[in-house]
């Protein structure tokens, strides 16, 4: 099945999770499970650090993806065009605003960068108040991507009720 086009499901997703150039299949698998749990759509922005064929999805624990609404795109601009820049919250260790201070709305997107480097500075420079961070101690550079997504998604879900 080609997932470059939207996957049809009943109703619009209440949230979108966008992974820019994800590198680790197991993280993406865990994030997909989180998306299924809350009814969020998962966007994967190429290049991916892994293959998405059936065999590799099963190996990474992605066998439940038949329940996941997901789409693969070539550029972040495609997500921006589809959802609108004003609907995207960029999660970064460099954000000044706490993720709990954001006011999430149905249909918003939570954007996360690659595991090894995070979101590009050129993107973050244009984000202003839409760049948010999860507070952690300085001894830890960052959270695991799947954990960071879960923290952000469940705060958004809490706010949405």
Residue, then its C-alpha position, 0 to 999 in steps of 0.5 A: x500500500x502506498x502511503x504517500x496519499x492520506x490513509x482514509x479512516x472514520x473521521x478526522x484525526x484529533x491530532x497530527x504527529x509529524x516526524x521529520x526524517x526519523x532514523x530509528x524504526x523502533x522509535x517510530x513503531x512506539x510513536x505509531x502505537x501512541x498515535x493509535x491509542x489517541x487517534x492521531x495521524x502520523x506523518x513521516x517526512x523523508x528521508x527515513x532511516x529505515x524501510x517501511x515494507x511489511x517485513x520491516x514494519x513487523x520486525x520493528x513491532x509495527x504490525x498493528x499499523x493497520x489501525x494507524x492513520x499515516x502518511x509519508x511525504x517528501x518535504x515538511x512543506x507538504x505538511x505545512x500546506x496540508x495543515x497550515x503553519x499556524x497549526x504546527x507546534x515544534x518540539x525542541x530542546x531550544x524552545x523558550x516556552x514550555x509545552x504545557x503553556x501551549x494551547x492545543x486545538x483539535x487538528x494541531x500538529x506536533x512536530x519532532x526532529x530526527x533523533x540525532x540532531x533535532x529540528x533545523x535551526x532555520x525552521x526553529x527561527x521562524x517558529x517563535x512561540x510555536x517552538x516548545x520544550x519539555x523541561x529536563x535536567x541539563x545532565x540529559x541532552x534530550x529525551x528519547x524521541x518516542x518518550x518526547x512524543x508521548x509526553x507532548x501528545x498526552x498533554x495535548x490530549x489532556x487539554x482537548x479532553 
